[in-house]
Amino acid sequence: MSKVFSNWSGLVRSKPAEVRSIRNIADAQAAVAEANSRGCCIRVAGTTHSHYPLVHADDGLILRTDEWCGAPKVDAGGSSATLVAGTKLKAIGEPLWEAGFSLANQGDIDVQSIAGLIGTGVHGTGRAQRSISDAVCGVSLVSAEGDVVTTQGQPELLEALRLNLGAFGIVTEVSLRLLPAYYLHEHSWLEPVPAIMERIDQLTTATRHFEFFWRPDSDLALAKALHPHPGAVDDMPAHEGQYVDRAYRVFPSVRENKHTEMEYSVPAAEGPACFARLRELMRTRFPEVTWAVEYRTLAADDGWISTARGRDTVTISIHQAFDQPYEAFFRASEILFREHAGRPHWGKMHYLSANELADEHPGTWERFWRAQTELDPRGLFLNPYLRRIAGR
């Protein structure tokens, strides 16, 4: 009998025919050959931090990449680094620093695999900052035919693979553009959320990275502002809630409490009004939900299926404990987000159809799935959920 495989929260569960660890290209090619022989799908799991059923694979083959990792290969002249796909984000900060570089931006956790980051469009915060996918300058993968395919000389494929849902093949390496190594100053504080929202434009422009977490039970917001600093490391004991450290140490937080999550990106101008309506929704209809709501910003980009495509963005994330009911709250919130032209995060819960998703990415949605079909015509890397949103 197949064993149950689940994501990090335990809420996305499936019974694959096999869960297999891969360590190199030969292992990946062997898995492709076997899946083709069995006629089953392949899904690749990094840290399993996705809340959407991307790694669901009943009767399929789930590949784990935890042991497929390595040190960054830095191209100092090109200000870039090539990273082994299974390597965790938290493992690259120090070696990049020692080589004189940092990532331009990170999210608030650093446990994901490199392939997972670009599979779901992971981002941090900052009005002038784009997602990690925007920094991708090269990708290599093992295709459905078992061939090693690279994006070199293939700009259309590069655009598709920047944010790829794991639908094109087994990603083996990712190259990212870098910045010279830098320090960050963090200032965090608690403040009533109405006061934060009164000056939200000021706060999001005053520093390079700003976000807050609103606690519905207290109506307080934990605000967090990060800004480049000349260094060096400084605990700043005389200044409560402030310190200076290397950027890769400042960006992430420890978030171990298991939960499920929905995140929508709305046009930046809609962000305050959308948050105000969500706050009212939670206080009136869902007062039992006490998990924090996260509010971040993101610059416009041109990624084919990016949630920030063509527009500066505010991202709003809602959460619920893994062992508590969430669907009614998430569905009601999704209606609200959609009324503010929201687009769902690819690694978090949503209930949209293929047609609704296509409407959010006119023109580029078709280009994305056309590129996927060209590389994987039989849909080896598509589970039922991806087939549904692809309209196949």
ABEGO torsion letter per residue (X at the ends): XBBBBBBAAGABBBBBABBBBBABAAAAAAAAAAAAAAGBBBBBBBAGABABBAABBBGBBBBBAAABBEBBBBBAAAGBBBBBAABBAAAAAAAAAAAGBBBABBBABAABBAAAAAAAGBBBBEAABBBAAAABABBBBBBAAGBBBBABGBAAAAAAAABAGGAAEBBABBBBBBBBBBBBBBBBBBBBAAAAAAAAAAAAAABABBBBBBBAAAGBBBBBBBBBBAOBBBAGAABBGBBBBBAAAAABBBBABBBBBBBBBBBAAAAAAAAAAAAAAAAAABAABABBBBBBBBBBBABAABAABGBBBBBBBBBBBAABBAAAAAAAAAAAAAAAGBBBBAABBBABBAAAAAAABBGAAAAAAAAAAAABAAGAABBAAAAAAAGX
